[in-house]
Amino acid sequence: MKPYKFIISGGGTGGHIYPAIAIANELKRRYSDCEILFVGAKDRMEMEKVPQAGYSIKGLWISGIQRNLSLKNLLFPLKLASSLIQAKGIIRKFRPDAAIGTGGYASAPLLRVASMRRVPCLIQEQNSYAGITNKWLKNKVQKICVAYDGMDAFFPSEKIVMTGNPVREDLLDISENRSEALSFFNLNAEKKTLLILGGSLGARKINTLIDSSLEMLTSEGVQLIWQCGKFYYEEYKDRSKGTVQVHAFLNRMDLAYAAADIIISRAGALSVSELCLVGKPVIFIPSPNVAEDHQTKNAQAISEKNAAVLLRESEAETKFEAVFTELLHSEEKQRTLSENIKKLARPDATREIVDEIEKLISSS
């Protein structure tokens, strides 16, 4: 039998790219001789990240519609038409057995063309509020893998499969790494450790909040691992002293999670999925500046189950100290949040998504 061929499209942000790469890796594990081709948007981060992961990628001349009035929007119809023509050529030449989309505007023309050519199609939606591309594709694909309840508000219920989001396998057993983590970060085992995450680029509002709260945090005897992001490191690096460590980024996230007693984080879909697996008490401060305010919706889906604390950015300055100190001084609340967020973890998400791809191939 000839080797299977899979075409995968997803990009624009890490939230779309890393699930796509995780799915590709699982397909390679199952079918070592399979061929995998990625399709992304030219000049976006997938054109760098996918080759770094060892896969070929082709770029389409496509971009999203700007939400504000912009001359760039005048080019959108031309870009879409061009991308559909490009996608037809790619599909015709590659002849995939299945097409997989993980969101981002490049996946729209690619999966649209694949569905027209009767290629079995599956999309994966990471967020609790569906993205524009995946909503547009909902009637063109056979399966839709999701990570949150209530997604029948966006998609046909008969196509939905609850799988969760792909997460890194090095996070599955972090509790075993506690002593290594404390040594790696040179932390005091007798003190509580607060881990602050703003994403690889950083989150300005979280950084200014932590900076203004350092005196309170240190007076409470807390030690900090503060990942401020590469854009803000020069501004905050001199805060590194005593019990405060400032990092541009963290290469060993598994050890950072293992060391943490409490975590403050944005609420991007993949961050939320990782934190469910990690199972530590979390204060989510979602970014309000993303499409459809989906980070707030992601955080609400967790906090409504008493599995995390949701602190809106607009209230953070006035409420953070009270929210944090209440959690810090309540072992019972920490235990409750930890137990509840662990119940939401989906450690087998990647395998379950690939199971669905296999079913599509066999039924076609």
C-alpha positions in Angstrom: 0.0 0.0 0.0 1.3 3.5 -0.9 2.3 5.7 2.1 -0.3 8.0 3.4 -0.1 11.8 2.5 -1.4 14.4 5.0 -1.7 18.1 4.4 -1.9 20.4 7.5 -2.7 24.1 7.6 -2.7 26.3 10.6 -0.8 29.4 11.6 -0.5 33.1 12.3 0.1 32.5 16.0 1.8 29.8 18.1 -1.7 28.8 19.3 -2.4 27.5 15.8 1.1 26.3 14.8 2.0 24.1 17.8 -1.1 22.0 17.7 -0.5 21.4 14.0 3.1 20.3 14.7 1.9 18.0 17.5 -0.6 16.4 15.2 2.1 15.9 12.5 4.4 14.4 15.1 1.8 11.8 16.1 1.0 11.0 12.5 4.7 10.4 11.9 4.8 8.1 15.0 2.0 6.0 13.6 3.0 6.1 9.9 6.8 6.5 9.7 6.7 6.5 5.9 3.9 9.0 5.6 4.4 12.3 3.7 3.3 15.5 5.5 3.1 18.9 3.9 2.2 22.1 5.7 0.5 25.1 4.1 0.7 28.5 5.9 0.6 32.2 5.2 3.6 33.9 3.7 5.6 36.1 6.1 4.0 34.6 9.2 5.7 32.7 11.9 4.8 29.2 10.6 7.2 29.7 7.7 10.0 29.6 10.3 8.6 27.3 13.0 7.4 24.5 10.8 10.8 23.9 9.0 12.5 24.1 12.5 10.2 21.1 13.4 11.4 19.2 10.4 8.5 19.6 8.0 8.1 21.2 4.5 5.8 24.1 4.1 4.3 26.1 1.3 3.1 29.7 1.8 -0.1 31.3 0.5 -0.5 35.0 -0.2 -3.3 35.5 2.4 -4.0 37.6 5.4 -6.9 38.3 7.7 -9.4 41.2 7.4 -8.3 44.1 9.6 -10.9 45.0 12.2 -10.3 48.7 11.8 -10.7 50.6 8.5 -7.6 49.8 6.5 -6.5 50.0 2.9 -5.1 46.5 3.4 -8.7 45.2 3.4 -9.0 46.3 -0.3 -6.4 43.6 -1.1 -8.3 40.8 0.7 -10.5 39.7 -2.3 -7.4 39.5 -4.5 -5.4 37.6 -1.9 -8.3 35.1 -1.3 -8.7 34.5 -5.0 -4.9 34.1 -5.4 -4.7 31.7 -2.4 -7.6 29.5 -3.7 -5.7 29.2 -7.1 -2.5 28.3 -5.2 -4.3 25.8 -3.0 -5.9 24.1 -6.0 -2.4 23.6 -7.5 -1.0 22.3 -4.1 -3.9 19.8 -3.6 -3.7 18.6 -7.3 0.0 18.0 -7.1 0.3 16.6 -3.5 -2.9 14.4 -3.6 -3.4 14.2 0.2 -5.4 11.4 1.9 -6.6 13.8 4.5 -6.5 17.6 5.2 -6.2 19.0 8.7 -6.8 22.6 9.8 -5.9 24.1 13.1 -7.1 27.7 12.5 -5.6 30.8 11.1 -6.5 32.3 7.8 -4.3 30.1 5.5 -6.3 27.1 6.4 -9.5 28.6 4.9 -8.6 28.4 1.2 -6.6 25.2 1.7 -9.4 23.2 3.4 -12.1 24.8 1.1 -10.3 23.4 -1.9 -9.6 20.1 -0.3 -13.3 19.6 0.6 -14.3 20.5 -3.0 -11.9 17.7 -4.2 -13.5 15.3 -1.8 -10.4 15.0 0.4 -11.5 14.0 4.0 -11.2 17.1 6.2 -10.9 17.7 9.9 -10.4 20.9 11.8 -9.3 21.5 15.4 -10.6 24.5 17.4 -8.5 25.4 20.4 -10.7 28.1 22.0 -14.0 28.2 23.8 -15.1 30.8 21.2 -14.6 29.6 17.7 -12.4 31.5 15.3 -13.7 33.0 12.1 -11.8 30.5 9.8 -13.1 27.5 11.6 -16.7 28.8 11.6 -16.4 29.5 7.9 -15.2 25.9 7.3 -17.8 24.1 9.6 -20.0 22.9 6.7 -17.1 21.8 4.5 -15.4 19.4 6.9 -16.4 16.0 8.3 -15.0 16.3 11.8 -14.4 19.1 14.3 -12.2 18.4 17.3 -12.8 20.8 20.2 -11.4 21.5 23.7 -14.5 23.0 25.5 -18.1 22.2 26.2 -20.9 24.1 24.4 -19.2 24.3 21.0 -22.5 23.3 19.3 -23.2 27.0 19.6 -20.7 27.4 16.6 -20.6 24.0 14.9 -23.0 21.2 13.9 -23.2 18.9 16.9 -23.0 15.7 14.9 -19.5 16.7 13.7 -18.1 17.6 17.1 -15.6 15.4 19.0 -14.3 16.5 22.4 -10.6 15.8 22.4 -8.9 18.7 24.1 -5.9 20.6 22.9 -2.5 19.0 22.1 0.0 19.6 24.9 3.7 18.9 25.4 4.4 15.4 26.7 7.1 16.7 29.1 4.3 18.2 31.3 2.7 14.8 32.0 4.7 14.0 35.2 6.0 17.3 36.5 5.4 16.4 40.1 8.3 14.0 39.9 10.6 17.0 39.0 9.9 19.2 42.1 13.3 18.8 43.7 15.2 19.2 40.4 13.1 22.3 39.7 13.9 23.9 43.0 17.6 23.2 42.4 17.5 24.5 38.8 16.0 27.8 39.8 17.9 28.0 43.1 14.7 28.3 45.2 14.0 27.9 48.9 11.8 24.8 49.5 10.4 26.5 52.6 8.9 29.4 50.6 5.9 29.6 48.3 6.9 30.1 44.6 4.8 32.3 42.3 5.3 31.8 38.6 4.2 34.7 36.3 3.7 34.0 32.6 2.9 36.6 30.0 3.8 34.6 26.9 7.0 34.6 24.9 6.6 38.3 23.9 5.4 39.3 27.3 2.2 41.0 28.6 2.6 44.7 29.5 -0.3 44.9 31.9 0.8 41.8 33.8 4.4 43.2 34.0 3.3 46.6 35.3 1.0 44.9 37.8 3.8 42.6 39.2 6.3 45.5 39.2 4.0 47.6 41.3 3.2 44.6 43.6 6.8 43.5 44.3 6.9 45.0 47.8 3.7 43.3 48.8 4.8 39.9 47.3 8.2 39.9 49.0 6.7 41.0 52.3 4.4 38.0 52.1 7.5 35.8 51.8 6.9 34.7 48.2 9.7 34.0 45.8 9.1 34.8 42.1 9.9 33.3 38.7 8.8 36.2 36.5 8.8 35.5 32.8 8.4 39.1 31.5 8.9 38.4 27.7 11.7 39.4 25.4 10.1 42.8 24.6 10.2 43.8 28.3 13.3 42.2 29.6 15.6 45.3 29.4 12.9 47.2 31.3 12.6 44.8 34.2 15.9 42.8 34.4 17.2 44.9 37.2 14.4 43.7 39.4 16.2 40.3 39.6 17.6 40.2 43.2 16.9 38.3 46.3 13.7 36.2 45.9 12.8 37.8 42.5 14.0 36.2 39.3 13.2 37.9 36.0 13.5 35.9 32.7 12.9 37.0 29.1 11.7 33.5 28.5 11.9 30.1 30.1 13.6 27.2 28.3 12.5 24.6 30.9 8.8 25.2 31.3 8.4 21.7 32.8 10.7 22.7 35.7 9.1 26.2 36.0 5.7 24.5 36.4 7.1 21.9 38.8 8.6 24.6 41.0 5.4 26.8 41.1 2.9 26.8 44.0 0.7 29.5 42.4 0.7 30.6 38.7 -0.5 33.9 37.1 -1.1 33.6 33.4 -2.8 34.8 30.3 -5.6 32.6 29.0 -4.6 31.6 25.5 -6.1 28.2 24.6 -2.8 26.2 24.8 -1.8 27.9 28.0 -5.1 26.9 29.6 -4.7 23.3 28.3 -1.2 23.1 29.8 -2.3 24.5 33.1 -5.1 22.0 33.4 -2.5 19.2 33.0 -0.1 20.9 35.4 -2.8 21.1 38.1 -1.6 24.1 40.1 -3.7 27.0 41.5 -4.0 29.6 38.7 -5.0 33.3 38.6 -5.9 34.0 34.9 -5.5 37.6 33.8 -6.8 37.3 30.2 -5.8 39.7 27.5 -8.9 41.7 26.4 -7.1 42.7 23.1 -7.7 39.4 21.1 -10.3 38.5 18.6 -13.8 38.1 20.1 -12.2 38.5 23.6 -11.7 34.7 23.5 -9.1 34.7 26.3 -11.7 35.9 28.8 -14.1 33.2 27.5 -11.4 30.6 27.9 -10.8 31.7 31.5 -14.5 31.9 32.3 -14.9 28.3 31.1 -12.4 27.2 33.8 -13.3 29.6 36.6 -17.0 28.7 36.3 -16.0 25.2 37.4 -14.2 26.6 40.5 -11.0 25.4 38.9 -9.2 28.8 38.6 -9.5 32.5 39.6 -10.5 34.9 36.9 -9.1 38.5 37.4 -10.0 40.9 34.6 -7.3 43.2 33.4 -9.5 46.2 34.1 -9.9 45.2 37.7 -6.3 43.9 38.3 -4.8 47.1 39.7 -7.5 47.5 42.4 -8.2 43.8 43.2 -5.0 41.9 42.7 -3.6 42.2 46.3 -6.8 41.0 47.9 -7.3 38.1 45.4 -3.7 37.0 45.6 -3.3 37.1 49.4 -6.7 35.3 49.9 -5.4 32.4 47.7 -1.9 32.5 49.2 -3.2 32.1 52.8 -5.9 29.5 52.0 -4.4 26.0 51.6 -8.0 24.7 51.2 -8.7 27.1 48.3 -5.3 26.1 46.7 -6.2 22.4 47.0 -9.7 22.9 45.6 -8.5 24.8 42.6 -5.8 22.3 42.0 -8.1 19.3 42.2 -10.7 20.9 40.0 -8.4 22.1 37.2 -6.8 18.6 37.0 -10.2 17.1 36.3 -10.3 19.2 33.1 -7.0 18.0 31.7 -7.0 16.0 28.4 -3.5 14.4 28.3 -4.4 12.2 25.3 -5.7 15.0 23.1 -3.2 14.6 20.3 -3.7 10.8 20.1 -7.5 11.2 20.1 -7.3 13.8 17.2 -5.2 11.4 15.1 -7.6 8.6 16.0 -10.3 10.8 14.3 -8.1 11.4 11.3 -7.6 7.6 11.0 -11.4 7.0 11.1 -11.8 9.6 8.3 -9.3 7.8 6.1 -10.7 4.4 6.7 -14.3 5.5 6.0 -13.3 7.2 2.8 
